[in-house]
Amino acid sequence: MRSDLQEELSIFKETVVRFIENEVAPNYETWENAKQIPKEFYIKMGEEGLLCCDIPEADGGFGVSVDFNMLVVEEIAKAGYFSLACNLIVHSDIAAHYVLNLGTEAQKQKYLPGMISGECIGAICMTEPGVGSDLQGMKSTATKTATGWSLSGSKTFITNGQNASLYIVAAKTNLTVPGSKGTSLFLVDGDKAGFQRGQNLDKMGQAAADTSELFFDNVELTEDDLLGELDRGFLGLMHELPRERLACACIGTAHAEGALELALEYIKERQAFGAPLAKLQDIRQKIAEMATQVELHRVMMEHYKELLIDKKLSTEKASMAKYSACEMEGKVIDMALQMFGGYGYMKEYPISRFYVDARVQRIYGGTSEIMKEIIGKGVIGKV
């Protein structure tokens, strides 16, 4: 990494850490109990320049590298505020970039300024009940009308489902061909007639990350609401997934780094058999294993960010990053919790939240099993 970029990131990090300490830490428990982060908080983040950092200046953004985007969510994840980190990824690194990369000039002008300011919160709607990771099996349809399209169907497990005002929805527009050739993407405003937000789902972890069911009953859309090319939405999804999966891997690595720090603090203070836990050989060896895995993945993440910037991050490599980092995240956090003993199981200790928040990382954004299938096919195809 260039020295000037490193210096800029270091200064930016101070802003991010200070913001977390002053604005996130005092309020996070309230958000977890309410199972939602207030919409107003996104505006506060926008005022601090913490949303959609790498959107080009021509589109109203700051035009900096993806490193700034990732630094925001990584620091939040490292501090243990994982619900917020996940919500921000969906908004800043997924939804905003669908609009940026697939949208018309009119669509970009309509949505991106609000996404940067926090006034417009974005969500991406792919997963459906009974379908899961099989995107080609989706049932939602958009039928052609005289004035545009009529969208019907349902989605589930949608992050930012309650808060969003812009929903990027995948639906089948050609039922005579496979989903990969007959799926389109649509921009759906949250106040459209026929659109309904379902329940805010009650999850094991990441309570403050509003995750919802969504329903579309003959939602009338115009031609201007089509995002990207007709029937080529699946290609758009595939183009954006590497960034999404790298983002999951980055916050997974940062989450593990945070858990390691908590464990280190605890074992230096906690006494057992007349000495700190850190004096025990078994503890030191576990710390060595955790620290090594975290370091390896940190190096991997920094390299893969460079590949993303250079547009060289393949689907296969992004899948490697997500699979490996999220599996590592779970193992490191589990080992960290074990060092706390019974206290690690108590909600008053932050490590317990690290544990439940991390579990879904191996599921959303493509399960570990799907990641391995993508990786395996890619490697075997090169033989």
N, C-alpha and C positions, 0 to 999 in steps of 0.2 A: 504494500500500500504506500502511495506517495506520502512524503513527510508532511506536505501542506494539507493534504486531506486528513491525515492523522491528527494534526493540530486542530483543524476545524471540528472534527468529530469529538475531540477532547473537550473543547469549549462547549459544544452542543450538549455533550453528556452532562456537564455541570448543570445546565438548564433543565434537562430532563430529570435528573436525580432530585434537584431542588423542587421541581413541580410535583414529583411523586411524594416527597416528604410533606409538602405543604397542602396539596390538594387531594391526593389519593389516600394516603395512610389514615388521615383523620375520619374519612367518610366511608371507607371500604366495607367495614362491618355492617353499616347501615344498608349499603347497597346489596350485600349478600343476603341480609334478612328480607329485604324488599324484593329480592330476586330480579333486580333490574337496576341499571345505571341510569340516572336521570338524563334526559335529552340535553338539558342545559349544560351538562358537563362536557359534551362534545363541542359546544360553542366555546367553552373556556379553553379546551385544548386547541381549537382553531385559532383563538386569539394569541396563544403562545407559539403558534407555528408548528404544532406537533402532529398535524393531520396531513396525509397525502404529500409528504415532503418532496418526493421525487417527480411530481407532476411538472411538466415543462412550464417555463415562464410564459410562453405563448398561450398557454391554456389556464393561466391564473395561478400557477404553482410557484415553487421556489427553484425548480430546475436543478436540484442537487442529486447526488447519487442515491441508489437504493440503500446504501449503508446508513443513511440518516433515518430512513423509514424503519429499518431493522433495529437500529439502536434504540428507538423509542419503545418498541414492543419487547425487545430483549431485556432492557432495564426494568420494565414493568413486570415481566415474567420472573426475572431474577429476584425481585423484591417479594414475590409470592402473590401478586395481584393478577392471577392468571385469567380470570374472567374478562377483565378489561383488555388484556393482551390479545385474547382471541377475538373479541369484538372488534378491536382496532384492525387486526389483520384482514378481517372480512370487509371492513369499510375501506381502509387505505390501500391495502395491497391486492385486493381481489376486485371488489365492485368498481372502485374508481378506475382501475386499469382495464376493465372490460369496456367502460365508457371511453377511455382514452384511446385504446387500441382498435376498437371496433366501431366506435361512434362516428356519426357525421359531425361536421363543424357545428351545426345547429344543436345537436344533442350534447356535444361537449360544452357549448356555451350555456346550455340550459341547466346542466347538472354539476359540472366540475367546480365552479366557484362555490356553490353551496356545500359541496363535499369537503372542500378545503377549509371553509369557515366553520364547518360543523353544523350548519343549519339544515343540511340534507344528509341523512344517514343512509348508507347503502347496505343491501343484502343481496345474496346470490341464492337463487332457488332452483336446485337441481334434484335433491333427494325426495323420493316419494314413499308413501306407506307401502310396504311389501316389496320394494324394489332395491333400496340400499345402494350398494356400489355399482349395480348394473344400470348405468345411465341409459343404455339403449332400450331398456325395458320400461321406460317411463310411459304413463298413460295420459298425462295432460295433453290437450290438443288446442290448437288455434285454427279455427275454421274461417275461410275467406268470406268476407261480406262485401256489400257494395261500397262501404266506406273504409274498409280495412280488415280487421280481424275480430273474431269472438273467441276469447280464451276461457277454457273450462278445465277444471282438474283440482288437484290438491298437492301440497308439499308438506314435508315434515322435517323436524330437526333443523330448522332455519335459524341461524345465528343472526341477531339483530331483528328478529321477527316482529317484536312488539314496537321497537323504537324506529325502525326504518321508515323512510318516506319514499324511497326508491327501491323497487324490487326488480332484479334482473331475472327473468323467468324463462326457463327452458321448456319448450312444448313441441309436440310433433305437428308439423304442417303438411306432411305428405305421408299418408298411411299406407301407401302402396309399395314403399321401399323400406329397407332396414333403417332403424333409428339413426345410425351414423350418417345417413344420406338424406334424411327427411326431418331433421330437427332444427328449429330456429330459436333465436333469443329475442325477448321482448322487454322493453322498459315499461314497467307498470308503476304508476304513482299510487301511493298509499290511500288516496282519497277517491279512487275510481269506484263507481257503482258496480256492485257485484263482487267486489273484493272484500274478504273478511279475514281478520286475524283470529285464529283459534286460541286455545289456551297457551299460556306461558308454561312450558313443560317443567315438571319438577324433577330435577336431575340429582344424581349422586354427588357430583361436584360441580364446580364452576357455576354456583348458584346465581351470581349477579349477571351472568351472560344470558340475556333473554333469548331463549330458544323456543321456537313456536311452530305450531301447525298453521298452515295458511290455506285458504279456500278461494277458488276462482269460479264464479258462476256466471258464465256468459259476459265476461268483462269486455266491454267494447274498446278496441284499440284502433288507432289510425295507422296508416302506412309509415308515419313518422316515428311510431313506437317500435318498429322493427330495428333491432340492433345487429348490425352486420348483414351478411347476405342471407337471402331466403334459402332455407333447407341446408345451410352450411353452419348452423350453430354448433354442431358437435365438433367441428374443426376449431371453432372459436374457443370452445371449452378446453379442448386438448392443448391449444396454444397457451392458455393462461394457467393450466394446472401446474406446470413446473414451478412457477413463481409461488403459487399457493403452497405447494408441498415443501419448497425450500423455507418458506416463512414458518411453517409448522415445525420444521427441523431446527430452525434458529431459536425459536422460543423454547423448544424442548431442551436444547443445549443450555440455554440461559437458565431455565428452570432447574436443571440439574446442578448448574453452578451455584445457584442460590441455596439449594438443599445441602450441597457440600459445605458451604460457608456456615450454615446453621449447625451442621454436625461437628465441624471443627470447633466452633465456639463452645458447644455443649461438652465435648469430650475433654476439653482443657479445664472446664470448671467442675464437672461431675466427678465426685470421689467414689472409688470402689476399692475395697481391700486396702484402705489406707493410702491410696494414691489416685491421681487423676486417671480417668479411663484412657487417656492418651498414652499412658505408660504401658498399657497392655499390648503385647505383640500382635494378637489377633486383631485388635482395633487398628493398629498402625498399618497392618497389611490390607485391611479392608479400605482404609483411607487411600492407600497407595493405588489400589485397583480403581476406586472411584475417581481419583484425581487424574489418573492416566486416561481413563475413558473420556472424561470431560475435556481434557486437553486435546486428545485426538480429534474429537468432534468439533472443537472450536477451530482448529486448523482447517478441518474439512469445510466448515461453514464459511470461513473467510475466503477460501479458494472458490467455493461454489458461488458466492456473491459476485466475485469477479467474472465468473463464467456467465452469470445472469446479465451483468452489465454489458458484456461483450456479445450477448445473444448466442452464447454457445452452451447454455445449460440444457442438456437433452432431457427428455422424459425419463429415460433410464437413470441418468445421474440424479435427477430430482427425486426419483423413487428410492434410490439408494440412500440419499440424505434423510428423507422422511422415515424410512424403515429403520435405519440404523440409529438415528438420533432419538427417535421416540421410544424405541426399545431400550436404549441406554438410559434415557430419562427415567423410565419406570424402574429399572434396576437400581440406579444410583439413589433415587428417592426412597425406594424400599429399604436399601441398606442404611441410609441415613436415619430413617424412622426407627429401625431396629436398634440403633445405638442409643436412642432415647428411652428404650425399654417401655414400660407402661405409660410413661409420660407422653411418648410419641403418639399414643392412641387417644390422648385427651385433646379436645378441640381448642383448649387455651394455648396449646403449643402450635405455632405456625406450621411445623412439619406435617401435622395431620392434614391440613388443607392442601399442602403440596401433593400429598399422596393421592387424595381423592380427585384433585383437579387434573392430575397427570394421566389418569387411566384412559380417558377418551382419546388421547392423542394417538393411540394405536388403532383407533376406529375411524374418526372423521378424516376428511380429506383423502380418503382411500385407505382401507384397512392394511395392516401389515401383510396380511395374506395376499391382497391384491398387489401391493408393492413388490412382493417377492415374485409374483407371477410376471409382472412387467419386466423386472430385472432379469429373470430367468430367460424369458423369451428374447430379450435384447442380447444377452450374452451368447445364448445358443445360436442365435441368428448370425453371429459373426464367425462361427466355426467354419 
